[in-house]
C-alpha cells in the first residue's frame, strides 16, 4: 500500500490492486510494457507446475489473469490516458500485449488519432527537461579554500595524490569527506596488499634463524593467521592463498641471498619532517615499509608492491616520489634510529605478485644523475609544491596529472562530476 502524497487531494497514485474498488474521472494507466504490466511469469526452479498443482498452489498464469482484469477495470474510467516508455536503459521496449490488442482492434486511423492527442502530453513532459539557456559543459572544478583551511600535514602517499589529483586532497582534508566501505563489500586489492605487508613485517620482526624451509613454514603460519578473516570469502581466499604461498617461498629465498649484505633492517618505521615556509608551517609524514642498512654502510630504501610498480621515468620525474621523499626524510632525521648521515645507496621496489616469479626486484636508482641529487631535488620540488598551494589563488584542480585518463573510479571523481566535464572537454577538442 502507498501512503497518500502531499498535494491536491483529488490526485492519487495507486497500484493495480489498490485501484480495483475505486472509480475515477480520469485515469492514467502507466508502464504498459511487457515485463511491467503484465509482469513476467517465472518458473520456480524448485517446484515445477505439476508439483505446484498437487500442492494446491496457484499457477503463474493466475497473476497474469488478475493483471488483465485490473487493466480492464482501469479502462472503465470516464477518461483514460495510456502511457508507456519507448526505451528503458537505452534499449527499446515492447508494448504491453493489451495495448497491442487495443491498437489492432482500433485500426491504424484511430490509433494515429489517439497518438496525436497523446503527443500533447509528451511535449509538455519534454519541456520539463529542457534547459532555459544554451547547454554548456561543466568546467573542471578547481576550488580555492582559505589558507587556514588548507592541510598543514600530508603523508608521502598523499603527496603523490596532490600531484596527480589535487581535488582529492581538497575533498579529504578540507571537506573532511572520508570514503566509506560498502555494506557487505568484498576484500579488494588494497586489503590484499595490507595482508602481505603485515605478514612480511611480522615475519622479519620475529624470525631470528636462517632463511630456509623452516623460515618458509614460519612465514606461512603467520599468513594463515592473518588470512583467517578471509574464510568468509572462500572464492577470494582460494585465489589469494596460493599466491601468498608462492610469495612466502620466494621472499625467504630472496632474503637468503640478500641477508649477507644487510647489517640491520628498519621495518614499518614511521616518521615526519617539519617544513618552514613564509607564513605557513607544514609537516611531511611517512611510513617506510623497510629501510636496510647495508654492510657497506649505505642505506637501501625498500617498498613492497603487490600491484603495479612505478616506472623509472615516473620516479625520475618525481611523479611517483615515494622512495625519493623517504630518502629525503632520512637526510633530515625524519626516521628515528635510522642514521641520517649514511649515504643513500639504493631505491628499491619489491614486486610481490606470486606468479611464475613471485618476488621481483625493481631498482629505481636514476641512470643519468647521482642518486643524492634526485633525493635533494625531490625535497626542493616538494617545497615548491607546498609553496604553490599556500597561495590562496591556487586551486585544487581535479585530475591534474592522472596516470590513466579514461579511468574515473577515484574516491572523489563522482564528487568532482568528472564524467560530465571530461566528456565536455573531449567534445570541445
Secondary structure, DSSP 4 states (H G I P E B T S, - for coil): -PPPPSS-TT-----TTTTTT---SEEEE---BTBBTTBPP---SSS-HHHHHHHTPPPTHHHHHHHHHHHHHHTTSSEEEE---SEETTEE--B-HHHHHHHHHHHHHHHHHHHHHHHHHHHHHHHHT--SS---PPPPPEE---GGGS-SEEEHHHHHHHHH-HHHHIIIIIS-----PPTTPPP-HHHHHHHHHHHHHHHHHH--S-SSHHHHHHHHHHHHHHTGGGGG-HHHHHHHHHHHHHHHHHHHHHHHHHGGGEEEEEEEEEEEEEEEETTEEEEEEEEEEEEEEETTS-EEEEEEESSPPPPHHHHHTTSS-HHHHHHHHHHTT-BTTS-TTS-EEEEEEEEE--SSSSEEEEE---SSS-HHHHHHHHHHHHHHHHHHHHSTT--EETTSS-SSTT----TTTTTTTHHHHHHHHHHH-
